[in-house]
Amino acid sequence: MFLGDSDYWFGLYKVSARRKADTKWYDGNPSTYRNWQRGEPNSKATCVRYTKDGFRDRDCSIEYYYTCKKGAGNQPVSSS
């Protein structure tokens, strides 16, 4: 779900600042799935955000909404 036209950080980053760099998750796991928006990655920025049209690279200092990782399975959620 997208709030308006917002983009989201989701824990993926480019391993180097090269334009066509490999990606990893911030928890250290490798990433093999690619959903780059046409023309991306196109900068030396290392952070990756997702949009309704695909992944885009962007400077890490830009503020966006973010998503969090949740473990698999039916884990109870605390309301406290």
Helices and strands as residue ranges (DSSP letters): E 8-14, E 23-25, E 30-31, E 47-51, E 54-58, E 65-66
